[in-house]
């Protein structure tokens, strides 16, 4: 049976659901933002669902701005045109990953980022 364990990951500032846990669509990712986030075995953060408690208040934007840049972040099956635009403005790209339609932002090596 799936685990119901959840764990907060302090270095990210939002809770990650343990791999293999029951899906919970109403986990509070931050003030005003509900969703579900899990860290995959390769270290990528997958966020299959995200929603604002009050649409248009800017809290999803603020959450997206705080996502880590030191690991890949993946949003699978993004149906919302609004969310796709928000992701695209933050450097996320459309791709197929693990046979899933996703929007992802990969980690750049220091040389690719112009730091090397």
C-alpha positions in Angstrom: 0.0 0.0 0.0 1.2 3.5 -0.7 2.8 5.4 2.2 1.0 8.4 3.7 4.3 9.9 4.9 5.0 13.5 4.0 8.2 15.4 4.7 9.1 19.0 4.7 12.4 19.8 2.9 13.7 23.0 4.5 16.2 23.9 1.8 13.4 24.2 -0.7 11.0 26.0 1.5 8.0 23.9 0.6 6.8 20.4 1.5 7.7 17.4 -0.7 5.5 14.3 -0.6 7.5 11.1 -0.1 8.0 9.0 -3.3 5.2 6.4 -3.4 2.8 8.3 -1.1 -0.9 8.7 -1.8 -1.6 11.7 -4.1 -2.9 14.7 -2.2 -4.1 17.5 -4.3 -4.5 19.9 -1.4 -1.0 20.0 0.2 -0.1 23.6 1.0 3.0 24.4 -1.0 3.1 27.9 0.4 0.7 30.5 1.6 -2.2 30.7 -0.9 -0.9 27.9 -3.1 -2.1 24.3 -3.0 -0.6 21.4 -4.9 1.6 18.3 -4.8 5.4 18.1 -5.2 7.7 15.1 -5.1 11.4 14.6 -5.6 12.2 11.9 -8.1 15.1 9.5 -7.7 17.2 11.6 -10.1 16.7 14.7 -7.9 14.2 16.4 -10.2 11.3 18.1 -8.5 8.0 17.1 -10.1 4.9 19.2 -9.4 1.9 17.4 -11.0 -0.6 19.8 -9.7 -0.6 23.4 -8.5 -3.5 25.8 -7.9 -4.1 29.2 -6.3 -6.5 29.4 -3.3 -7.5 32.8 -4.7 -6.9 33.1 -8.5 -5.0 36.2 -9.6 -3.4 37.2 -6.2 0.1 36.6 -7.5 1.0 33.8 -5.0 1.5 31.1 -7.7 3.9 33.6 -9.5 5.8 34.1 -6.2 6.0 30.4 -5.7 7.3 29.8 -9.2 10.0 32.5 -8.7 11.3 30.7 -5.6 11.7 27.3 -7.2 15.2 26.0 -7.0 17.6 26.5 -9.9 20.1 23.9 -8.7 17.9 20.9 -9.8 15.5 20.2 -12.6 11.8 21.2 -12.0 9.1 19.4 -14.0 5.4 20.2 -14.4 3.7 17.3 -16.2 0.6 17.6 -18.3 0.1 21.4 -18.0 -3.5 22.0 -19.2 -3.7 25.7 -18.2 -2.7 28.2 -20.8 -2.1 30.7 -18.0 0.3 28.4 -16.2 2.1 27.5 -19.4 2.7 31.2 -20.0 4.0 31.6 -16.4 6.4 28.7 -16.8 7.6 29.8 -20.2 8.4 33.3 -18.9 10.6 31.6 -16.3 12.6 29.6 -18.7 10.6 26.3 -18.7 10.5 24.5 -22.0 8.0 22.0 -23.4 9.4 18.5 -23.7 8.6 14.8 -23.5 10.1 13.2 -20.4 9.6 9.6 -19.3 6.9 9.3 -22.0 5.0 12.3 -20.4 4.2 15.7 -21.9 5.9 18.2 -19.5 7.2 21.7 -19.0 10.6 21.6 -17.5 13.5 23.8 -16.5 16.8 21.8 -16.4 19.9 22.6 -14.4 22.6 24.3 -16.5 26.2 23.5 -15.9 28.3 26.5 -14.8 29.9 26.7 -18.3 26.4 26.6 -20.0 25.2 29.4 -17.7 28.2 31.6 -18.6 29.9 31.2 -15.3 32.9 29.0 -16.4 
